[in-house]
Structures are given as structure tokens and as C-alpha cells.
Amino acid sequence: MRAIVQRVAWARVSVDGNVIGQCGPGLLVLVGAHREDTEMNAARLADRIVKLRIFNDPDGKMNLAIGDSQGILVISNFTVYGETAKNRRPSFTDSAPYQAGKDLVNRFVSELRQYRIPVETGEFGADMQVELLNDGPVTVIVDA
């Protein structure tokens, strides 16, 4: 699995003009499943993200992981596996098929929630509009 992780002051996702998920401050996570991923990859990715030290300590150094007073907004996004090396139009052959991707993203969200951090989500497969205020900016790619 792969995630684009952004430290945010706030983030929200809407479907058909209705906000269905939000967080702030915390993390916006755009997550995609690879066609060969397993539930173990989902658990590993959740663990890596929760322990990712990208929040500032009192000295201003990125030395802290997400705290329980912060939140995570997870957006399923198969395009994080878009391959553009050979063509201008991305190929998504490495992305998991619809149902497998949905199951893995749901497992990833379940794993995150075990850390007792507030987690909200978008809607898998929907046309979503995502708004955010990137804090830093801090954006990293995490693979598992």
C-alpha cells in the first residue's frame, strides 16, 4: 500500500456538496492499494503512519508523532499507483481491483482506529472534493 501523508491545520472531504469527513489539526492521508497487497500491508502502513514523526516538538523540530487530540482524514485514492514513466496518460495497472482495494482501505482504516486516534474517511469510489490547509507544508510518501 502507498500513502501520501500531509500534515494539515484542517482538511475536509465532500461528496455532492455535503461534507462527509473532516479533521484538523492532524493528517490527511491519500491511500491506495497495490494489486499484490495483503491485509498485512494495511496493518504495516497504519503503524508506520501513526508513528511517523512529522509534528513539531517544543523546539520546532519534527520529532513528534500524531497525538490523540489530533485526527486523521483518510481518502481512498487508486491514482497514487498511477505510472507515468512511459506515457503522459497514467496507467493504473498496479492499483488493486475495485473490491480488493476497498477491502484493503477499510482494513487500513480499522487498523488506524485501533490506535484510538479520531479517524474519518471519504467514500470509496465516489467523486470527492478534498480541501485542506497544509501545515508546513509537510508532505511525505509512505510505502508498506
LINMO-V385938 format. One line per field, one symbol per residue. ss: DSSP state (A for helix, B for strand, O for the rest). burial: I if it has 24 or more other C-alpha atoms within 12 Angstrom, else O. A space follows every 50 residues. Layout:
# LINMO-V385938
ss: ???
burial: ???
This chain:
# LINMO-V385938
ss: OBBBBBBBBBBBBBBOOBBBBBBOOBBBBBBBOBOOOOAAAAAAAAAAAA OOOOBBOOOOOBBBOOOOOOBBBBBBOAAAAOBOOOOOOOBOOOBOOAAA AAAAAAAAAAAAAOOOOBBBBOOOOOOOBBBBBBBBBBBBBBBO
burial: IIIIIIIIIIIIIOOOOOOIIIIIIIIIIIIIIIIOIOIOIIIIIIIIII OIOIIOOOOOOOOOIIIOOIIIIIIIIIIIIOOOOOOOOOOOOOIIOOOI IIIIIIIIIIIIIOIOIIIIIIIIOOOIOIIIOIOOOOOOIIII
